[in-house]
Amino acid sequence: MSVAPAKPPLTVCPSCGCRDLFIRKDFSQKLGLAIVAVAAVAFLVLAAWRNTFYLGVWILLAAAAIDLVMYFFVPKITVCYKCRAEFRDVPINPEHHGFELAVGEKYRTRDV
């Protein structure tokens, strides 16, 4: 029984040929922002009354705990700066790092 060869990590985007790639967690940024916003609003509402302040604190701590768990269990993906293609089925290249604003600005489209 033979083992299939492992895929090599990406060095260029197979979609557009761009050499600038970055790594991020495979989680919706909109959903993450919504979780933080709901926890913050819930805290502010509950903090308005003295007897429910600690419930608001527990909600913030729960949101932080959810974030911590997700940090360890959500996988990373490779993303192209130019075409924003996401690659999930390839090994992470150790040469690639998180999103860098200066590199992202180079590929930002001007819709103005």
VOLUMPA-403702 format. One record per residue (C-alpha): residue number from 1; residue in three letters; chain; x, y negated, z negated. Coordinates in steps of 0.001 Angstrom, whole numbers, plus 500000, padded with zeros to 6 digits. Layout:
<atoms>
atom seq->NUM | type->ALA | mol->A | east->X | north->Y | up->Z
...
</atoms>
This chain:
<atoms>
atom seq->1 | type->MET | mol->A | east->500000 | north->500000 | up->500000
atom seq->2 | type->SER | mol->A | east->501555 | north->496700 | up->501087
atom seq->3 | type->VAL | mol->A | east->501108 | north->493375 | up->499384
atom seq->4 | type->ALA | mol->A | east->500149 | north->490373 | up->501515
atom seq->5 | type->PRO | mol->A | east->502903 | north->487748 | up->501654
atom seq->6 | type->ALA | mol->A | east->502299 | north->484699 | up->499485
atom seq->7 | type->LYS | mol->A | east->501403 | north->481478 | up->501237
atom seq->8 | type->PRO | mol->A | east->504152 | north->478862 | up->501137
atom seq->9 | type->PRO | mol->A | east->503395 | north->475499 | up->499502
atom seq->10 | type->LEU | mol->A | east->502413 | north->472690 | up->501844
atom seq->11 | type->THR | mol->A | east->505001 | north->470176 | up->502976
atom seq->12 | type->VAL | mol->A | east->502807 | north->468518 | up->505635
atom seq->13 | type->CYS | mol->A | east->499046 | north->468212 | up->506046
atom seq->14 | type->PRO | mol->A | east->497806 | north->470840 | up->508519
atom seq->15 | type->SER | mol->A | east->494936 | north->468523 | up->509501
atom seq->16 | type->CYS | mol->A | east->496800 | north->465323 | up->510422
atom seq->17 | type->GLY | mol->A | east->500531 | north->466065 | up->510052
atom seq->18 | type->CYS | mol->A | east->501083 | north->463537 | up->507247
atom seq->19 | type->ARG | mol->A | east->504011 | north->464306 | up->504939
atom seq->20 | type->ASP | mol->A | east->502583 | north->462360 | up->501986
atom seq->21 | type->LEU | mol->A | east->500547 | north->464693 | up->499772
atom seq->22 | type->PHE | mol->A | east->499536 | north->464431 | up->496126
atom seq->23 | type->ILE | mol->A | east->498191 | north->466704 | up->493395
atom seq->24 | type->ARG | mol->A | east->494991 | north->466191 | up->491424
atom seq->25 | type->LYS | mol->A | east->492563 | north->468224 | up->489358
atom seq->26 | type->ASP | mol->A | east->489757 | north->469893 | up->491323
atom seq->27 | type->PHE | mol->A | east->486984 | north->468035 | up->489512
atom seq->28 | type->SER | mol->A | east->484533 | north->465397 | up->490699
atom seq->29 | type->GLN | mol->A | east->485711 | north->461951 | up->489629
atom seq->30 | type->LYS | mol->A | east->482117 | north->460684 | up->489707
atom seq->31 | type->LEU | mol->A | east->480991 | north->463414 | up->487312
atom seq->32 | type->GLY | mol->A | east->483931 | north->462695 | up->484996
atom seq->33 | type->LEU | mol->A | east->483092 | north->458998 | up->484950
atom seq->34 | type->ALA | mol->A | east->479426 | north->459812 | up->484286
atom seq->35 | type->ILE | mol->A | east->480359 | north->461961 | up->481264
atom seq->36 | type->VAL | mol->A | east->482484 | north->459151 | up->479819
atom seq->37 | type->ALA | mol->A | east->479796 | north->456529 | up->480503
atom seq->38 | type->VAL | mol->A | east->477031 | north->458601 | up->478890
atom seq->39 | type->ALA | mol->A | east->479183 | north->459264 | up->475818
atom seq->40 | type->ALA | mol->A | east->480081 | north->455561 | up->475537
atom seq->41 | type->VAL | mol->A | east->476475 | north->454377 | up->475870
atom seq->42 | type->ALA | mol->A | east->475285 | north->457014 | up->473398
atom seq->43 | type->PHE | mol->A | east->477933 | north->455874 | up->470930
atom seq->44 | type->LEU | mol->A | east->476991 | north->452215 | up->471302
atom seq->45 | type->VAL | mol->A | east->473287 | north->452944 | up->470837
atom seq->46 | type->LEU | mol->A | east->473894 | north->455153 | up->467802
atom seq->47 | type->ALA | mol->A | east->476471 | north->452766 | up->466321
atom seq->48 | type->ALA | mol->A | east->473881 | north->449992 | up->466254
atom seq->49 | type->TRP | mol->A | east->472281 | north->451637 | up->463214
atom seq->50 | type->ARG | mol->A | east->474298 | north->452373 | up->460121
atom seq->51 | type->ASN | mol->A | east->472763 | north->455816 | up->459431
atom seq->52 | type->THR | mol->A | east->473498 | north->457179 | up->462947
atom seq->53 | type->PHE | mol->A | east->477018 | north->455774 | up->463408
atom seq->54 | type->TYR | mol->A | east->478705 | north->459100 | up->462600
atom seq->55 | type->LEU | mol->A | east->476517 | north->460920 | up->465133
atom seq->56 | type->GLY | mol->A | east->477888 | north->458534 | up->467767
atom seq->57 | type->VAL | mol->A | east->481428 | north->459309 | up->466656
atom seq->58 | type->TRP | mol->A | east->480697 | north->463045 | up->466973
atom seq->59 | type->ILE | mol->A | east->479427 | north->462457 | up->470521
atom seq->60 | type->LEU | mol->A | east->482686 | north->460702 | up->471432
atom seq->61 | type->LEU | mol->A | east->484710 | north->463513 | up->469865
atom seq->62 | type->ALA | mol->A | east->482655 | north->466098 | up->471762
atom seq->63 | type->ALA | mol->A | east->483301 | north->464271 | up->475049
atom seq->64 | type->ALA | mol->A | east->487038 | north->464202 | up->474249
atom seq->65 | type->ALA | mol->A | east->486976 | north->467938 | up->473408
atom seq->66 | type->ILE | mol->A | east->485198 | north->468726 | up->476700
atom seq->67 | type->ASP | mol->A | east->487834 | north->466706 | up->478534
atom seq->68 | type->LEU | mol->A | east->490644 | north->468557 | up->476785
atom seq->69 | type->VAL | mol->A | east->489183 | north->471974 | up->477611
atom seq->70 | type->MET | mol->A | east->488655 | north->470981 | up->481236
atom seq->71 | type->TYR | mol->A | east->492238 | north->469700 | up->481478
atom seq->72 | type->PHE | mol->A | east->493556 | north->473195 | up->480774
atom seq->73 | type->PHE | mol->A | east->491037 | north->475198 | up->482808
atom seq->74 | type->VAL | mol->A | east->490322 | north->473133 | up->485939
atom seq->75 | type->PRO | mol->A | east->492776 | north->474076 | up->488696
atom seq->76 | type->LYS | mol->A | east->494919 | north->471633 | up->490656
atom seq->77 | type->ILE | mol->A | east->494581 | north->470987 | up->494378
atom seq->78 | type->THR | mol->A | east->496731 | north->469320 | up->497020
atom seq->79 | type->VAL | mol->A | east->495275 | north->466265 | up->498762
atom seq->80 | type->CYS | mol->A | east->496500 | north->464352 | up->501818
atom seq->81 | type->TYR | mol->A | east->496943 | north->460590 | up->501381
atom seq->82 | type->LYS | mol->A | east->496074 | north->459869 | up->505018
atom seq->83 | type->CYS | mol->A | east->493013 | north->462000 | up->505846
atom seq->84 | type->ARG | mol->A | east->492025 | north->462936 | up->502242
atom seq->85 | type->ALA | mol->A | east->491807 | north->466625 | up->503185
atom seq->86 | type->GLU | mol->A | east->491778 | north->468890 | up->500115
atom seq->87 | type->PHE | mol->A | east->493666 | north->472177 | up->500036
atom seq->88 | type->ARG | mol->A | east->492634 | north->474692 | up->497389
atom seq->89 | type->ASP | mol->A | east->494027 | north->477980 | up->498657
atom seq->90 | type->VAL | mol->A | east->497718 | north->477056 | up->498724
atom seq->91 | type->PRO | mol->A | east->500330 | north->477084 | up->495965
atom seq->92 | type->ILE | mol->A | east->501161 | north->473731 | up->494389
atom seq->93 | type->ASN | mol->A | east->504380 | north->472252 | up->495761
atom seq->94 | type->PRO | mol->A | east->506610 | north->471159 | up->492828
atom seq->95 | type->GLU | mol->A | east->507831 | north->468219 | up->494932
atom seq->96 | type->HIS | mol->A | east->504339 | north->466688 | up->494976
atom seq->97 | type->HIS | mol->A | east->503096 | north->464592 | up->492079
atom seq->98 | type->GLY | mol->A | east->499926 | north->462779 | up->491085
atom seq->99 | type->PHE | mol->A | east->498392 | north->459946 | up->493089
atom seq->100 | type->GLU | mol->A | east->500690 | north->456949 | up->493502
atom seq->101 | type->LEU | mol->A | east->498974 | north->453645 | up->494240
atom seq->102 | type->ALA | mol->A | east->501851 | north->452300 | up->496361
atom seq->103 | type->VAL | mol->A | east->501711 | north->455316 | up->498678
atom seq->104 | type->GLY | mol->A | east->497909 | north->455228 | up->498727
atom seq->105 | type->GLU | mol->A | east->497952 | north->451564 | up->499791
atom seq->106 | type->LYS | mol->A | east->500053 | north->452526 | up->502812
atom seq->107 | type->TYR | mol->A | east->497186 | north->454691 | up->504085
atom seq->108 | type->ARG | mol->A | east->494230 | north->452597 | up->502944
atom seq->109 | type->THR | mol->A | east->491827 | north->451768 | up->505742
atom seq->110 | type->ARG | mol->A | east->490921 | north->448154 | up->506280
atom seq->111 | type->ASP | mol->A | east->487135 | north->447913 | up->506692
atom seq->112 | type->VAL | mol->A | east->486946 | north->444173 | up->506127
</atoms>
